[in-house]
Amino acid sequence: MYQKRQLRYNSSTGFGFAPSRQYGRNIFNIKTFVIYVAMFLLSLLYIGLMA
């Protein structure tokens, strides 16, 4: 049951794999969060430079 949920979660985020069954969810949550923050900061910096 957990395996099915894990695979569905990973495929929904665009990653079809996980480093480990126990920690895959946390690792991918942190990774996607960092990516979103980096994109947000880059867009702010770009807007600031263009203004």
PDBQT receptor file of N, H, CA, C and O in Angstrom, charges set to zero:
ATOM      1  N   MET A   1       0.835  -1.199   0.000  1.00  0.00    +0.000 N 
ATOM      2  CA  MET A   1       0.000   0.000   0.000  1.00  0.00    +0.000 C 
ATOM      3  C   MET A   1       0.877   1.260   0.000  1.00  0.00    +0.000 C 
ATOM      4  O   MET A   1       0.641   2.184  -0.778  1.00  0.00    +0.000 OA
ATOM      5  N   TYR A   2       1.880   1.290   0.868  1.00  0.00    +0.000 N 
ATOM      6  H   TYR A   2       2.072   0.539   1.500  1.00  0.00    +0.000 HD
ATOM      7  CA  TYR A   2       2.759   2.465   0.905  1.00  0.00    +0.000 C 
ATOM      8  C   TYR A   2       3.539   2.593  -0.393  1.00  0.00    +0.000 C 
ATOM      9  O   TYR A   2       3.769   3.698  -0.884  1.00  0.00    +0.000 OA
ATOM     10  N   GLN A   3       3.948   1.442  -0.950  1.00  0.00    +0.000 N 
ATOM     11  H   GLN A   3       3.761   0.544  -0.551  1.00  0.00    +0.000 HD
ATOM     12  CA  GLN A   3       4.714   1.458  -2.191  1.00  0.00    +0.000 C 
ATOM     13  C   GLN A   3       3.904   2.088  -3.321  1.00  0.00    +0.000 C 
ATOM     14  O   GLN A   3       4.433   2.886  -4.094  1.00  0.00    +0.000 OA
ATOM     15  N   LYS A   4       2.624   1.732  -3.419  1.00  0.00    +0.000 N 
ATOM     16  H   LYS A   4       2.194   1.083  -2.791  1.00  0.00    +0.000 HD
ATOM     17  CA  LYS A   4       1.776   2.302  -4.473  1.00  0.00    +0.000 C 
ATOM     18  C   LYS A   4       1.651   3.813  -4.301  1.00  0.00    +0.000 C 
ATOM     19  O   LYS A   4       1.773   4.563  -5.270  1.00  0.00    +0.000 OA
ATOM     20  N   ARG A   5       1.407   4.258  -3.075  1.00  0.00    +0.000 N 
ATOM     21  H   ARG A   5       1.308   3.649  -2.288  1.00  0.00    +0.000 HD
ATOM     22  CA  ARG A   5       1.248   5.679  -2.821  1.00  0.00    +0.000 C 
ATOM     23  C   ARG A   5       2.542   6.427  -3.158  1.00  0.00    +0.000 C 
ATOM     24  O   ARG A   5       2.502   7.519  -3.726  1.00  0.00    +0.000 OA
ATOM     25  N   GLN A   6       3.672   5.843  -2.811  1.00  0.00    +0.000 N 
ATOM     26  H   GLN A   6       3.704   4.956  -2.350  1.00  0.00    +0.000 HD
ATOM     27  CA  GLN A   6       4.966   6.463  -3.072  1.00  0.00    +0.000 C 
ATOM     28  C   GLN A   6       5.202   6.617  -4.577  1.00  0.00    +0.000 C 
ATOM     29  O   GLN A   6       5.649   7.668  -5.036  1.00  0.00    +0.000 OA
ATOM     30  N   LEU A   7       4.900   5.566  -5.337  1.00  0.00    +0.000 N 
ATOM     31  H   LEU A   7       4.537   4.712  -4.963  1.00  0.00    +0.000 HD
ATOM     32  CA  LEU A   7       5.122   5.632  -6.771  1.00  0.00    +0.000 C 
ATOM     33  C   LEU A   7       4.204   6.671  -7.414  1.00  0.00    +0.000 C 
ATOM     34  O   LEU A   7       4.624   7.411  -8.303  1.00  0.00    +0.000 OA
ATOM     35  N   ARG A   8       2.960   6.723  -6.965  1.00  0.00    +0.000 N 
ATOM     36  H   ARG A   8       2.619   6.122  -6.243  1.00  0.00    +0.000 HD
ATOM     37  CA  ARG A   8       2.036   7.683  -7.533  1.00  0.00    +0.000 C 
ATOM     38  C   ARG A   8       2.490   9.107  -7.193  1.00  0.00    +0.000 C 
ATOM     39  O   ARG A   8       2.421   9.996  -8.041  1.00  0.00    +0.000 OA
ATOM     40  N   TYR A   9       2.949   9.323  -5.973  1.00  0.00    +0.000 N 
ATOM     41  H   TYR A   9       3.006   8.600  -5.284  1.00  0.00    +0.000 HD
ATOM     42  CA  TYR A   9       3.438  10.642  -5.561  1.00  0.00    +0.000 C 
ATOM     43  C   TYR A   9       4.637  11.058  -6.411  1.00  0.00    +0.000 C 
ATOM     44  O   TYR A   9       4.703  12.188  -6.894  1.00  0.00    +0.000 OA
ATOM     45  N   ASN A  10       5.579  10.139  -6.587  1.00  0.00    +0.000 N 
ATOM     46  H   ASN A  10       5.525   9.221  -6.195  1.00  0.00    +0.000 HD
ATOM     47  CA  ASN A  10       6.783  10.471  -7.337  1.00  0.00    +0.000 C 
ATOM     48  C   ASN A  10       6.472  10.769  -8.795  1.00  0.00    +0.000 C 
ATOM     49  O   ASN A  10       7.054  11.684  -9.377  1.00  0.00    +0.000 OA
ATOM     50  N   SER A  11       5.555  10.001  -9.396  1.00  0.00    +0.000 N 
ATOM     51  H   SER A  11       5.083   9.257  -8.923  1.00  0.00    +0.000 HD
ATOM     52  CA  SER A  11       5.235  10.252 -10.794  1.00  0.00    +0.000 C 
ATOM     53  C   SER A  11       4.490  11.575 -10.931  1.00  0.00    +0.000 C 
ATOM     54  O   SER A  11       4.602  12.235 -11.964  1.00  0.00    +0.000 OA
ATOM     55  N   SER A  12       3.732  11.975  -9.913  1.00  0.00    +0.000 N 
ATOM     56  H   SER A  12       3.641  11.438  -9.074  1.00  0.00    +0.000 HD
ATOM     57  CA  SER A  12       2.981  13.226  -9.996  1.00  0.00    +0.000 C 
ATOM     58  C   SER A  12       3.916  14.421  -9.905  1.00  0.00    +0.000 C 
ATOM     59  O   SER A  12       3.602  15.481 -10.447  1.00  0.00    +0.000 OA
ATOM     60  N   THR A  13       5.056  14.282  -9.236  1.00  0.00    +0.000 N 
ATOM     61  H   THR A  13       5.311  13.421  -8.795  1.00  0.00    +0.000 HD
ATOM     62  CA  THR A  13       6.000  15.395  -9.142  1.00  0.00    +0.000 C 
ATOM     63  C   THR A  13       6.938  15.427 -10.345  1.00  0.00    +0.000 C 
ATOM     64  O   THR A  13       7.687  16.389 -10.513  1.00  0.00    +0.000 OA
ATOM     65  N   GLY A  14       6.909  14.398 -11.179  1.00  0.00    +0.000 N 
ATOM     66  H   GLY A  14       6.301  13.616 -11.042  1.00  0.00    +0.000 HD
ATOM     67  CA  GLY A  14       7.779  14.355 -12.339  1.00  0.00    +0.000 C 
ATOM     68  C   GLY A  14       8.991  13.473 -12.124  1.00  0.00    +0.000 C 
ATOM     69  O   GLY A  14       9.768  13.260 -13.054  1.00  0.00    +0.000 OA
ATOM     70  N   PHE A  15       9.171  12.957 -10.925  1.00  0.00    +0.000 N 
ATOM     71  H   PHE A  15       8.540  13.129 -10.169  1.00  0.00    +0.000 HD
ATOM     72  CA  PHE A  15      10.264  12.042 -10.652  1.00  0.00    +0.000 C 
ATOM     73  C   PHE A  15       9.684  10.644 -10.510  1.00  0.00    +0.000 C 
ATOM     74  O   PHE A  15       8.852  10.406  -9.634  1.00  0.00    +0.000 OA
ATOM     75  N   GLY A  16      10.111   9.719 -11.358  1.00  0.00    +0.000 N 
ATOM     76  H   GLY A  16      10.786   9.913 -12.070  1.00  0.00    +0.000 HD
ATOM     77  CA  GLY A  16       9.560   8.374 -11.303  1.00  0.00    +0.000 C 
ATOM     78  C   GLY A  16      10.372   7.457 -10.417  1.00  0.00    +0.000 C 
ATOM     79  O   GLY A  16      10.228   6.237 -10.504  1.00  0.00    +0.000 OA
ATOM     80  N   PHE A  17      11.217   8.005  -9.572  1.00  0.00    +0.000 N 
ATOM     81  H   PHE A  17      11.334   8.996  -9.501  1.00  0.00    +0.000 HD
ATOM     82  CA  PHE A  17      12.061   7.172  -8.716  1.00  0.00    +0.000 C 
ATOM     83  C   PHE A  17      12.239   7.850  -7.365  1.00  0.00    +0.000 C 
ATOM     84  O   PHE A  17      11.956   9.038  -7.208  1.00  0.00    +0.000 OA
ATOM     85  N   ALA A  18      12.711   7.081  -6.396  1.00  0.00    +0.000 N 
ATOM     86  H   ALA A  18      12.941   6.116  -6.523  1.00  0.00    +0.000 HD
ATOM     87  CA  ALA A  18      12.989   7.634  -5.076  1.00  0.00    +0.000 C 
ATOM     88  C   ALA A  18      14.276   7.000  -4.556  1.00  0.00    +0.000 C 
ATOM     89  O   ALA A  18      14.496   5.809  -4.779  1.00  0.00    +0.000 OA
ATOM     90  N   PRO A  19      15.130   7.756  -3.873  1.00  0.00    +0.000 N 
ATOM     91  CA  PRO A  19      16.382   7.203  -3.336  1.00  0.00    +0.000 C 
ATOM     92  C   PRO A  19      16.121   6.053  -2.372  1.00  0.00    +0.000 C 
ATOM     93  O   PRO A  19      16.847   5.058  -2.381  1.00  0.00    +0.000 OA
ATOM     94  N   SER A  20      15.102   6.181  -1.551  1.00  0.00    +0.000 N 
ATOM     95  H   SER A  20      14.512   6.989  -1.544  1.00  0.00    +0.000 HD
ATOM     96  CA  SER A  20      14.739   5.108  -0.633  1.00  0.00    +0.000 C 
ATOM     97  C   SER A  20      13.265   5.228  -0.316  1.00  0.00    +0.000 C 
ATOM     98  O   SER A  20      12.683   6.306  -0.437  1.00  0.00    +0.000 OA
ATOM     99  N   ARG A  21      12.658   4.120   0.091  1.00  0.00    +0.000 N 
ATOM    100  H   ARG A  21      13.131   3.245   0.189  1.00  0.00    +0.000 HD
ATOM    101  CA  ARG A  21      11.217   4.151   0.314  1.00  0.00    +0.000 C 
ATOM    102  C   ARG A  21      10.855   4.997   1.533  1.00  0.00    +0.000 C 
ATOM    103  O   ARG A  21       9.806   5.642   1.545  1.00  0.00    +0.000 OA
ATOM    104  N   GLN A  22      11.720   5.002   2.568  1.00  0.00    +0.000 N 
ATOM    105  H   GLN A  22      12.571   4.479   2.558  1.00  0.00    +0.000 HD
ATOM    106  CA  GLN A  22      11.363   5.725   3.786  1.00  0.00    +0.000 C 
ATOM    107  C   GLN A  22      11.518   7.229   3.597  1.00  0.00    +0.000 C 
ATOM    108  O   GLN A  22      10.654   7.998   4.020  1.00  0.00    +0.000 OA
ATOM    109  N   TYR A  23      12.607   7.655   2.967  1.00  0.00    +0.000 N 
ATOM    110  H   TYR A  23      13.309   7.030   2.623  1.00  0.00    +0.000 HD
ATOM    111  CA  TYR A  23      12.930   9.085   2.950  1.00  0.00    +0.000 C 
ATOM    112  C   TYR A  23      12.663   9.751   1.615  1.00  0.00    +0.000 C 
ATOM    113  O   TYR A  23      12.913  10.947   1.463  1.00  0.00    +0.000 OA
ATOM    114  N   GLY A  24      12.156   8.998   0.638  1.00  0.00    +0.000 N 
ATOM    115  H   GLY A  24      11.952   8.027   0.761  1.00  0.00    +0.000 HD
ATOM    116  CA  GLY A  24      11.950   9.571  -0.694  1.00  0.00    +0.000 C 
ATOM    117  C   GLY A  24      11.037  10.778  -0.654  1.00  0.00    +0.000 C 
ATOM    118  O   GLY A  24      11.317  11.792  -1.293  1.00  0.00    +0.000 OA
ATOM    119  N   ARG A  25       9.939  10.678   0.095  1.00  0.00    +0.000 N 
ATOM    120  H   ARG A  25       9.711   9.854   0.614  1.00  0.00    +0.000 HD
ATOM    121  CA  ARG A  25       8.956  11.756   0.125  1.00  0.00    +0.000 C 
ATOM    122  C   ARG A  25       9.570  13.040   0.676  1.00  0.00    +0.000 C 
ATOM    123  O   ARG A  25       9.388  14.110   0.095  1.00  0.00    +0.000 OA
ATOM    124  N   ASN A  26      10.298  12.947   1.792  1.00  0.00    +0.000 N 
ATOM    125  H   ASN A  26      10.446  12.078   2.264  1.00  0.00    +0.000 HD
ATOM    126  CA  ASN A  26      10.885  14.148   2.394  1.00  0.00    +0.000 C 
ATOM    127  C   ASN A  26      11.945  14.759   1.485  1.00  0.00    +0.000 C 
ATOM    128  O   ASN A  26      12.014  15.979   1.340  1.00  0.00    +0.000 OA
ATOM    129  N   ILE A  27      12.778  13.903   0.867  1.00  0.00    +0.000 N 
ATOM    130  H   ILE A  27      12.722  12.911   0.985  1.00  0.00    +0.000 HD
ATOM    131  CA  ILE A  27      13.842  14.415   0.001  1.00  0.00    +0.000 C 
ATOM    132  C   ILE A  27      13.228  15.173  -1.165  1.00  0.00    +0.000 C 
ATOM    133  O   ILE A  27      13.702  16.253  -1.519  1.00  0.00    +0.000 OA
ATOM    134  N   PHE A  28      12.169  14.615  -1.771  1.00  0.00    +0.000 N 
ATOM    135  H   PHE A  28      11.784  13.738  -1.483  1.00  0.00    +0.000 HD
ATOM    136  CA  PHE A  28      11.594  15.277  -2.930  1.00  0.00    +0.000 C 
ATOM    137  C   PHE A  28      10.830  16.525  -2.520  1.00  0.00    +0.000 C 
ATOM    138  O   PHE A  28      10.793  17.494  -3.278  1.00  0.00    +0.000 OA
ATOM    139  N   ASN A  29      10.220  16.527  -1.341  1.00  0.00    +0.000 N 
ATOM    140  H   ASN A  29      10.250  15.740  -0.725  1.00  0.00    +0.000 HD
ATOM    141  CA  ASN A  29       9.556  17.747  -0.873  1.00  0.00    +0.000 C 
ATOM    142  C   ASN A  29      10.569  18.870  -0.722  1.00  0.00    +0.000 C 
ATOM    143  O   ASN A  29      10.325  19.994  -1.161  1.00  0.00    +0.000 OA
ATOM    144  N   ILE A  30      11.717  18.567  -0.094  1.00  0.00    +0.000 N 
ATOM    145  H   ILE A  30      11.915  17.654   0.263  1.00  0.00    +0.000 HD
ATOM    146  CA  ILE A  30      12.747  19.586   0.122  1.00  0.00    +0.000 C 
ATOM    147  C   ILE A  30      13.317  20.052  -1.222  1.00  0.00    +0.000 C 
ATOM    148  O   ILE A  30      13.524  21.246  -1.434  1.00  0.00    +0.000 OA
ATOM    149  N   LYS A  31      13.567  19.104  -2.121  1.00  0.00    +0.000 N 
ATOM    150  H   LYS A  31      13.399  18.134  -1.949  1.00  0.00    +0.000 HD
ATOM    151  CA  LYS A  31      14.148  19.458  -3.422  1.00  0.00    +0.000 C 
ATOM    152  C   LYS A  31      13.222  20.381  -4.195  1.00  0.00    +0.000 C 
ATOM    153  O   LYS A  31      13.660  21.408  -4.712  1.00  0.00    +0.000 OA
ATOM    154  N   THR A  32      11.948  20.027  -4.279  1.00  0.00    +0.000 N 
ATOM    155  H   THR A  32      11.592  19.192  -3.859  1.00  0.00    +0.000 HD
ATOM    156  CA  THR A  32      11.021  20.849  -5.053  1.00  0.00    +0.000 C 
ATOM    157  C   THR A  32      10.843  22.210  -4.385  1.00  0.00    +0.000 C 
ATOM    158  O   THR A  32      10.702  23.224  -5.069  1.00  0.00    +0.000 OA
ATOM    159  N   PHE A  33      10.848  22.234  -3.049  1.00  0.00    +0.000 N 
ATOM    160  H   PHE A  33      10.963  21.410  -2.495  1.00  0.00    +0.000 HD
ATOM    161  CA  PHE A  33      10.711  23.509  -2.336  1.00  0.00    +0.000 C 
ATOM    162  C   PHE A  33      11.890  24.420  -2.640  1.00  0.00    +0.000 C 
ATOM    163  O   PHE A  33      11.704  25.608  -2.903  1.00  0.00    +0.000 OA
ATOM    164  N   VAL A  34      13.101  23.875  -2.607  1.00  0.00    +0.000 N 
ATOM    165  H   VAL A  34      13.253  22.910  -2.394  1.00  0.00    +0.000 HD
ATOM    166  CA  VAL A  34      14.298  24.669  -2.894  1.00  0.00    +0.000 C 
ATOM    167  C   VAL A  34      14.253  25.185  -4.331  1.00  0.00    +0.000 C 
ATOM    168  O   VAL A  34      14.611  26.333  -4.590  1.00  0.00    +0.000 OA
ATOM    169  N   ILE A  35      13.813  24.338  -5.265  1.00  0.00    +0.000 N 
ATOM    170  H   ILE A  35      13.521  23.405  -5.054  1.00  0.00    +0.000 HD
ATOM    171  CA  ILE A  35      13.737  24.757  -6.666  1.00  0.00    +0.000 C 
ATOM    172  C   ILE A  35      12.737  25.905  -6.826  1.00  0.00    +0.000 C 
ATOM    173  O   ILE A  35      13.007  26.881  -7.526  1.00  0.00    +0.000 OA
ATOM    174  N   TYR A  36      11.578  25.775  -6.168  1.00  0.00    +0.000 N 
ATOM    175  H   TYR A  36      11.359  24.982  -5.600  1.00  0.00    +0.000 HD
ATOM    176  CA  TYR A  36      10.574  26.839  -6.270  1.00  0.00    +0.000 C 
ATOM    177  C   TYR A  36      11.106  28.150  -5.698  1.00  0.00    +0.000 C 
ATOM    178  O   TYR A  36      10.904  29.213  -6.285  1.00  0.00    +0.000 OA
ATOM    179  N   VAL A  37      11.789  28.075  -4.548  1.00  0.00    +0.000 N 
ATOM    180  H   VAL A  37      11.953  27.212  -4.071  1.00  0.00    +0.000 HD
ATOM    181  CA  VAL A  37      12.339  29.292  -3.930  1.00  0.00    +0.000 C 
ATOM    182  C   VAL A  37      13.392  29.913  -4.838  1.00  0.00    +0.000 C 
ATOM    183  O   VAL A  37      13.437  31.133  -4.994  1.00  0.00    +0.000 OA
ATOM    184  N   ALA A  38      14.240  29.079  -5.440  1.00  0.00    +0.000 N 
ATOM    185  H   ALA A  38      14.203  28.087  -5.314  1.00  0.00    +0.000 HD
ATOM    186  CA  ALA A  38      15.289  29.598  -6.320  1.00  0.00    +0.000 C 
ATOM    187  C   ALA A  38      14.682  30.282  -7.546  1.00  0.00    +0.000 C 
ATOM    188  O   ALA A  38      15.145  31.344  -7.962  1.00  0.00    +0.000 OA
ATOM    189  N   MET A  39      13.647  29.670  -8.122  1.00  0.00    +0.000 N 
ATOM    190  H   MET A  39      13.271  28.807  -7.785  1.00  0.00    +0.000 HD
ATOM    191  CA  MET A  39      13.004  30.280  -9.279  1.00  0.00    +0.000 C 
ATOM    192  C   MET A  39      12.351  31.614  -8.896  1.00  0.00    +0.000 C 
ATOM    193  O   MET A  39      12.413  32.585  -9.650  1.00  0.00    +0.000 OA
ATOM    194  N   PHE A  40      11.726  31.643  -7.715  1.00  0.00    +0.000 N 
ATOM    195  H   PHE A  40      11.676  30.854  -7.103  1.00  0.00    +0.000 HD
ATOM    196  CA  PHE A  40      11.081  32.865  -7.247  1.00  0.00    +0.000 C 
ATOM    197  C   PHE A  40      12.101  33.984  -7.072  1.00  0.00    +0.000 C 
ATOM    198  O   PHE A  40      11.870  35.116  -7.496  1.00  0.00    +0.000 OA
ATOM    199  N   LEU A  41      13.239  33.659  -6.439  1.00  0.00    +0.000 N 
ATOM    200  H   LEU A  41      13.426  32.740  -6.094  1.00  0.00    +0.000 HD
ATOM    201  CA  LEU A  41      14.269  34.670  -6.216  1.00  0.00    +0.000 C 
ATOM    202  C   LEU A  41      14.864  35.141  -7.540  1.00  0.00    +0.000 C 
ATOM    203  O   LEU A  41      15.133  36.329  -7.714  1.00  0.00    +0.000 OA
ATOM    204  N   LEU A  42      15.070  34.210  -8.474  1.00  0.00    +0.000 N 
ATOM    205  H   LEU A  42      14.851  33.245  -8.333  1.00  0.00    +0.000 HD
ATOM    206  CA  LEU A  42      15.626  34.595  -9.770  1.00  0.00    +0.000 C 
ATOM    207  C   LEU A  42      14.670  35.524 -10.521  1.00  0.00    +0.000 C 
ATOM    208  O   LEU A  42      15.102  36.484 -11.159  1.00  0.00    +0.000 OA
ATOM    209  N   SER A  43      13.369  35.233 -10.442  1.00  0.00    +0.000 N 
ATOM    210  H   SER A  43      13.018  34.453  -9.924  1.00  0.00    +0.000 HD
ATOM    211  CA  SER A  43      12.411  36.095 -11.129  1.00  0.00    +0.000 C 
ATOM    212  C   SER A  43      12.384  37.479 -10.477  1.00  0.00    +0.000 C 
ATOM    213  O   SER A  43      12.274  38.486 -11.176  1.00  0.00    +0.000 OA
ATOM    214  N   LEU A  44      12.482  37.538  -9.156  1.00  0.00    +0.000 N 
ATOM    215  H   LEU A  44      12.571  36.719  -8.588  1.00  0.00    +0.000 HD
ATOM    216  CA  LEU A  44      12.531  38.835  -8.479  1.00  0.00    +0.000 C 
ATOM    217  C   LEU A  44      13.775  39.617  -8.893  1.00  0.00    +0.000 C 
ATOM    218  O   LEU A  44      13.707  40.818  -9.153  1.00  0.00    +0.000 OA
ATOM    219  N   LEU A  45      14.904  38.926  -8.952  1.00  0.00    +0.000 N 
ATOM    220  H   LEU A  45      14.959  37.950  -8.742  1.00  0.00    +0.000 HD
ATOM    221  CA  LEU A  45      16.150  39.582  -9.346  1.00  0.00    +0.000 C 
ATOM    222  C   LEU A  45      16.054  40.104 -10.776  1.00  0.00    +0.000 C 
ATOM    223  O   LEU A  45      16.493  41.217 -11.066  1.00  0.00    +0.000 OA
ATOM    224  N   TYR A  46      15.476  39.295 -11.672  1.00  0.00    +0.000 N 
ATOM    225  H   TYR A  46      15.119  38.391 -11.436  1.00  0.00    +0.000 HD
ATOM    226  CA  TYR A  46      15.324  39.698 -13.072  1.00  0.00    +0.000 C 
ATOM    227  C   TYR A  46      14.423  40.927 -13.192  1.00  0.00    +0.000 C 
ATOM    228  O   TYR A  46      14.729  41.858 -13.938  1.00  0.00    +0.000 OA
ATOM    229  N   ILE A  47      13.320  40.922 -12.459  1.00  0.00    +0.000 N 
ATOM    230  H   ILE A  47      13.072  40.166 -11.853  1.00  0.00    +0.000 HD
ATOM    231  CA  ILE A  47      12.402  42.071 -12.486  1.00  0.00    +0.000 C 
ATOM    232  C   ILE A  47      13.114  43.314 -11.930  1.00  0.00    +0.000 C 
ATOM    233  O   ILE A  47      12.957  44.413 -12.461  1.00  0.00    +0.000 OA
ATOM    234  N   GLY A  48      13.895  43.130 -10.863  1.00  0.00    +0.000 N 
ATOM    235  H   GLY A  48      14.023  42.237 -10.432  1.00  0.00    +0.000 HD
ATOM    236  CA  GLY A  48      14.617  44.250 -10.279  1.00  0.00    +0.000 C 
ATOM    237  C   GLY A  48      15.640  44.833 -11.237  1.00  0.00    +0.000 C 
ATOM    238  O   GLY A  48      15.830  46.048 -11.280  1.00  0.00    +0.000 OA
ATOM    239  N   LEU A  49      16.300  43.974 -12.008  1.00  0.00    +0.000 N 
ATOM    240  H   LEU A  49      16.146  42.987 -11.973  1.00  0.00    +0.000 HD
ATOM    241  CA  LEU A  49      17.296  44.467 -12.961  1.00  0.00    +0.000 C 
ATOM    242  C   LEU A  49      16.637  45.167 -14.135  1.00  0.00    +0.000 C 
ATOM    243  O   LEU A  49      17.166  46.152 -14.650  1.00  0.00    +0.000 OA
ATOM    244  N   MET A  50      15.490  44.670 -14.561  1.00  0.00    +0.000 N 
ATOM    245  H   MET A  50      15.060  43.870 -14.143  1.00  0.00    +0.000 HD
ATOM    246  CA  MET A  50      14.820  45.276 -15.712  1.00  0.00    +0.000 C 
ATOM    247  C   MET A  50      14.184  46.626 -15.357  1.00  0.00    +0.000 C 
ATOM    248  O   MET A  50      14.074  47.509 -16.208  1.00  0.00    +0.000 OA
ATOM    249  N   ALA A  51      13.772  46.776 -14.107  1.00  0.00    +0.000 N 
ATOM    250  H   ALA A  51      13.861  46.058 -13.416  1.00  0.00    +0.000 HD
ATOM    251  CA  ALA A  51      13.072  48.005 -13.700  1.00  0.00    +0.000 C 
ATOM    252  C   ALA A  51      14.027  49.201 -13.730  1.00  0.00    +0.000 C 
ATOM    253  O   ALA A  51      13.623  50.322 -13.421  1.00  0.00    +0.000 OA
TER     254      ALA A  51
